[in-house]
Amino acid sequence: MTVRAIVTDIEGTTSSIAFVHEVLFPYAAEHLPGFVRTHADDPQVAEQLDAVRREIDQDLDLDGIIDTLQEWMDTDRKVTPLKALQGMVWTDGYRRGAFQGHIYEDAVSGLQRWHAQGIALYIYSSGSVQAQKLLFAHTDAGDMTPLFSGYFDTRIGGKREPASYQHILNEIGLPPDDVLFLSDTTEELDAAAEVGMRTRQLVRDDSVQISGRHTTATSFDEISI
């Protein structure tokens, strides 16, 4: 295939789902309430607290906002202000050395190889752009952020909505047939395919649901560009 750009998911694709659910999410659940209370008057935090109020259309006090954020975390809601605040909490965690970002070894080598070939690399994840950059800046392989040309999160649209992928194409300025989207999730791949993107499904374990519509790979090593 002739590919000029690759857009890749993170969770279950470049990185272990376990890292997100067993390291990042518990850390945010433990530290986010205190972080919000301490930094509520900081402009960036205050902006996201107002976004929570707009999201549920209620003029909540700080306790009400924290309760809402905890409910969203418990139900794994993909809500932009929650993701932004989680990203701020994870920033502190990375800087403290509480954890490092997990990237599969084959993803490290694949991304490095494609970048060396001149292929533009982009991330599209439900986690905030800030969280994406943090993860790739603090890995066992070092700072991987220089490999990427851009990052997209839910501010551009939901990952299961074709319009989101059209927005990405508009942003990167390439026709869909020149862009490959990598993900483990069938519904995301379906949405990307609807706008003409090439797709490849990462099947790293038995929990992945395979539709048969998309070519599969068990690692980045199996993806030839």
C-alpha positions as CSV (number, residue, x, y, z in Angstrom):
1,M,0.0,0.0,0.0
2,T,1.1,3.6,-0.5
3,V,0.7,5.5,2.8
4,R,1.7,9.0,3.4
5,A,0.3,9.3,7.0
6,I,-0.7,7.0,9.8
7,V,-3.2,7.8,12.5
8,T,-3.0,5.5,15.5
9,D,-5.1,4.8,18.5
10,I,-3.3,4.3,21.8
11,E,-5.2,2.0,24.2
12,G,-4.9,-1.6,22.9
13,T,-2.9,-0.4,19.9
14,T,0.3,1.2,20.8
15,S,-0.1,0.6,24.5
16,S,-1.5,-1.9,26.9
17,I,-5.1,-1.5,28.0
18,A,-3.9,-2.7,31.5
19,F,-1.6,0.3,31.8
20,V,-4.5,2.7,31.3
21,H,-6.9,0.8,33.5
22,E,-4.5,-0.4,36.2
23,V,-2.1,2.5,36.5
24,L,-3.5,5.8,34.9
25,F,-7.1,5.6,35.9
26,P,-6.6,4.5,39.5
27,Y,-4.0,7.3,39.9
28,A,-6.5,9.9,38.6
29,A,-9.3,8.5,40.7
30,E,-7.1,8.9,43.8
31,H,-5.6,12.2,43.1
32,L,-8.1,14.2,41.0
33,P,-10.4,15.4,43.9
34,G,-7.4,16.9,45.8
35,F,-6.0,18.4,42.7
36,V,-9.2,20.1,41.8
37,R,-9.6,21.5,45.3
38,T,-6.1,22.8,45.4
39,H,-6.1,24.3,41.9
40,A,-9.7,25.3,41.4
41,D,-8.7,29.0,40.9
42,D,-6.1,28.3,38.3
43,P,-7.4,29.5,34.9
44,Q,-6.9,26.2,33.1
45,V,-8.6,24.2,35.8
46,A,-11.4,26.7,36.3
47,E,-12.1,26.6,32.5
48,Q,-12.6,22.8,32.8
49,L,-14.8,23.1,35.9
50,D,-17.0,25.5,33.9
51,A,-17.1,23.0,31.1
52,V,-18.4,20.3,33.5
53,R,-21.2,22.7,34.5
54,R,-22.1,23.3,30.9
55,E,-21.9,19.6,30.1
56,I,-24.7,18.7,32.6
57,D,-26.3,22.2,32.5
58,Q,-26.2,22.7,36.2
59,D,-24.5,25.4,38.3
60,L,-22.7,23.0,40.6
61,D,-20.5,24.0,43.5
62,L,-17.0,22.5,43.8
63,D,-18.2,19.4,45.7
64,G,-20.9,18.8,43.1
65,I,-18.3,19.0,40.3
66,I,-16.0,16.6,42.1
67,D,-18.9,14.2,42.6
68,T,-19.7,14.4,38.9
69,L,-16.1,13.8,37.8
70,Q,-15.9,10.8,40.1
71,E,-19.1,9.4,38.6
72,W,-17.8,9.9,35.1
73,M,-14.5,8.2,36.1
74,D,-16.5,5.2,37.6
75,T,-18.5,4.8,34.4
76,D,-15.5,5.5,32.0
77,R,-17.3,8.5,30.4
78,K,-15.4,10.0,27.4
79,V,-16.1,13.6,28.4
80,T,-13.7,16.3,27.3
81,P,-13.4,18.2,30.6
82,L,-12.8,15.0,32.5
83,K,-10.1,14.0,30.1
84,A,-8.4,17.4,30.4
85,L,-8.4,17.3,34.2
86,Q,-7.1,13.7,34.2
87,G,-4.3,14.9,31.9
88,M,-3.3,17.6,34.4
89,V,-3.2,15.0,37.2
90,W,-1.2,12.6,35.1
91,T,1.3,15.5,34.3
92,D,2.0,15.7,38.0
93,G,2.3,11.9,38.3
94,Y,4.8,11.6,35.4
95,R,6.9,14.5,36.7
96,R,7.0,12.9,40.2
97,G,8.1,9.6,38.6
98,A,5.0,7.8,39.8
99,F,4.9,5.8,36.6
100,Q,6.1,5.7,33.0
101,G,4.1,5.5,29.8
102,H,3.8,2.0,28.4
103,I,4.4,1.4,24.7
104,Y,4.7,-2.0,23.1
105,E,8.2,-2.7,21.9
106,D,6.9,-3.5,18.4
107,A,5.0,-0.1,18.4
108,V,8.2,1.7,19.4
109,S,10.2,0.1,16.5
110,G,7.3,0.5,14.1
111,L,6.7,4.1,14.8
112,Q,10.5,4.8,14.6
113,R,10.7,2.9,11.3
114,W,7.7,4.7,9.7
115,H,9.0,8.1,10.8
116,A,12.4,7.4,9.3
117,Q,10.6,6.5,6.0
118,G,9.0,10.0,6.0
119,I,5.5,8.9,6.9
120,A,3.7,11.5,9.0
121,L,2.4,10.1,12.3
122,Y,-0.6,11.2,14.3
123,I,-2.3,10.1,17.4
124,Y,-6.1,10.0,17.8
125,S,-7.3,8.9,21.3
126,S,-10.2,9.6,23.7
127,G,-7.6,10.8,26.2
128,S,-6.7,14.4,26.0
129,V,-3.9,15.7,23.8
130,Q,-2.1,16.6,26.9
131,A,-2.3,13.1,28.2
132,Q,-1.2,11.7,24.9
133,K,1.9,13.9,24.8
134,L,2.7,12.9,28.4
135,L,2.5,9.2,27.7
136,F,4.8,9.4,24.7
137,A,7.2,11.8,26.4
138,H,7.8,9.5,29.4
139,T,8.4,5.9,28.0
140,D,11.0,3.3,28.6
141,A,12.2,4.1,25.1
142,G,12.6,7.8,26.0
143,D,10.8,10.8,24.6
144,M,8.9,9.7,21.5
145,T,7.0,12.9,20.9
146,P,9.4,14.1,18.1
147,L,8.1,11.2,16.0
148,F,4.6,12.7,15.8
149,S,3.2,15.4,13.5
150,G,0.0,16.0,15.5
151,Y,-2.5,14.8,18.1
152,F,-6.3,14.5,18.1
153,D,-8.7,13.9,20.9
154,T,-12.5,14.0,21.5
155,R,-12.5,17.8,20.8
156,I,-12.5,16.9,17.1
157,G,-15.4,14.4,17.6
158,G,-16.2,11.0,18.9
159,K,-14.0,8.1,17.8
160,R,-17.0,6.1,16.5
161,E,-18.3,9.0,14.3
162,P,-17.2,9.2,10.6
163,A,-17.3,13.0,10.8
164,S,-14.4,12.9,13.2
165,Y,-12.2,11.2,10.7
166,Q,-13.2,13.6,8.0
167,H,-12.1,16.4,10.3
168,I,-8.8,14.7,10.8
169,L,-8.3,14.4,7.0
170,N,-9.1,18.1,6.6
171,E,-6.6,19.0,9.3
172,I,-3.7,16.9,7.9
173,G,-4.6,17.8,4.3
174,L,-4.4,14.4,2.7
175,P,-6.8,12.3,0.7
176,P,-8.3,9.4,2.6
177,D,-6.6,6.7,0.5
178,D,-3.2,8.0,1.6
179,V,-4.0,7.7,5.3
180,L,-3.9,4.5,7.4
181,F,-5.8,4.3,10.7
182,L,-4.7,1.8,13.3
183,S,-7.0,0.7,16.2
184,D,-8.1,-2.4,18.1
185,T,-11.8,-1.3,18.1
186,T,-14.1,-2.3,15.2
187,E,-16.5,0.6,15.6
188,E,-13.6,3.1,15.3
189,L,-12.2,1.3,12.2
190,D,-15.7,1.2,10.7
191,A,-16.0,5.0,11.1
192,A,-12.6,5.7,9.5
193,A,-13.4,3.4,6.6
194,E,-16.7,5.2,6.0
195,V,-14.7,8.3,4.9
196,G,-12.3,6.2,2.8
197,M,-9.3,5.8,5.1
198,R,-7.3,2.6,5.0
199,T,-7.6,0.5,8.2
200,R,-5.7,-2.1,10.1
201,Q,-7.1,-3.8,13.2
202,L,-4.6,-4.6,16.0
203,V,-5.5,-7.9,17.7
204,R,-3.2,-8.2,20.7
205,D,-5.4,-10.5,22.8
206,D,-8.5,-12.6,22.7
207,S,-10.7,-9.8,24.0
208,V,-10.7,-8.0,20.7
209,Q,-13.8,-8.4,18.7
210,I,-13.0,-9.0,15.0
211,S,-15.6,-8.0,12.4
212,G,-13.8,-9.4,9.3
213,R,-14.2,-6.1,7.5
214,H,-10.6,-5.0,8.4
215,T,-7.2,-6.6,7.8
216,T,-5.8,-7.7,11.2
217,A,-2.3,-7.7,12.7
218,T,-1.1,-8.9,16.1
219,S,1.8,-6.4,16.2
220,F,3.2,-3.4,14.3
221,D,5.8,-5.7,12.9
222,E,3.2,-7.3,10.7
223,I,2.2,-4.0,9.1
224,S,4.0,-3.4,5.8
225,I,3.9,0.1,4.4
